Amino acid sequence: MATFQKPKKKNQTGTAQRPLSQRAPSPPSTPEAEKPAPRARPQAKKPLTAAQRRIGKRALQAQAEAASVAEVVSSAKPVPQRTKPSPQPSSSSKQRPASSSKPPPAPVPPAPLRPTRCGTVALVGRPNVGKSSLLNAILGQKIAATTHKPQTTRRALRGVYSDDDTQIVFVDTPGLHQAKGGLFSFMLEEAKDSAADVDVLAFLVEADARGTGIAPADVSALKALEGKISGKPALLIINKIDVLRDKANLLPLLQAWSAEHTFTALVPVSAHKKDGLAAFVAEIRKHLPEAPFLLPKDSITDQSERDIAAELIREKVMLELQQEIPYRAAVVIELFDESRRDDERKPLVHIAANIVVEKDSQKAMVIGKGGQRIKAIGQRARAELEHLLDCQVHLELFAKVEPGWTETAQGLRKLGYVHST
């Protein structure tokens, strides 16, 4: 930063005096031609004649005039030269400035947003037609137990599909069957109640590999819904079309069902191959009311992880055991400890569950020789749970007897088979 300094005192020659240490070095010697002549030794002056005095006076006047002219020239500002102006273009050939040569583009209005639609859809049908498999395929996440055995689903299970402007709450229901009392009556009522409380009904059937037409069990299941589906859109979903040996057999099946019942739409799909799912979702959207989303957009179910864990363990029980035991078994979660789930070194969830059966003989079969059966159940369930919870799972399984729990209201309530209000 420049600072103001007091000017130094000048000497007689007009230059500022500085100490020797700050004085600039002597200028380099000049060439011989430019060196001033050495001073002559002063001699005694002779008196000038009148002519010499006149000549000297004129020389001094000439030097003074030359110095004055040089001073004026050096202090004068240069006079700008005038240039000839260039010819101006005519009014017809004038160009607009570049900035205004093209009008700015008009702002593009945003595309109109489609109104959000939200509603509930019940997946109903006879047992083992692939309702749970279809739900898992649409969500891209397994939340429902699936086996090749009928009556795997016992409670209504909700799964949530969301995109930018659509949210569909699917309700997976137990298979429609002939009620036999106890647990089976509970499942039938669960399916019927779910069908009555939704916006859209999706009735599932499966395609026969031989293309033999409508199965009598499907007709019975449809009749069980009488009074539940009137006044609401009902879609016929033909699942497992990948098993058709001849795709031409699909058309007679669609025609046969059109004659059986007046459905809003008929949609063929394959949950196993994930074929036709987009068309299924698009068809559902047409019949949903305009409404805001019921759940956060990233939700996939309203069930707790504890409840899903119980269903996945019961799925492995059904796959490992045979005969009537799977239908007499239930799973109750006794411990679901997440205290170490966020551990950076080793995230872990500790789960302890009881496999409840009705007889001591069934308990022995669940445990197996040397505990091999219950160990196999735990290994298969642990792999599924670790994928669900995205961390290591410490799983403990125990076998327990609750006599006749599937037949009594008290036993059903104790194991959680109670209709939601």
Buried (B, 14 or more C-beta within 10 A) or exposed (E): EEEEEEEEEEEEEEEEEEEEEEEEEEEEEEEEEEEEEEEEEEEEEEEEEEEEEEEEEEEEEEEEEEEEEEEEEEEEEEEEEEEEEEEEEEEEEEEEEEEEEEEEEEEEEEEEEEEBBBBBBBBBBBBBBBBBBBBBBBBEBBBBBBBEBBBBBBBBBBBBBBEEBBBBBBBBBBBBBEEEEBBBEBBBEBBBBBBBEBBBBBBBBBBBEEBEEBBEBBBEBBEBBEEBBEEBBBBBBBBBBBBBEEEEBBEEBBEEBEEEEEBBBBBBBBBBEBBBBEEBBEBBBEBBEEEEBBBEEEBBBEBEBEBBBBBBBBBBBBBBBEEEBBBBBBBBBEEBEBEBBEEEEEBBBBBBBBBBBBBEEBBEBBBBEEEEBBEBBBEBBBBBBBEBBEBBBEBEBBBBBBEEBBBBEEBBEBBBBEEEE
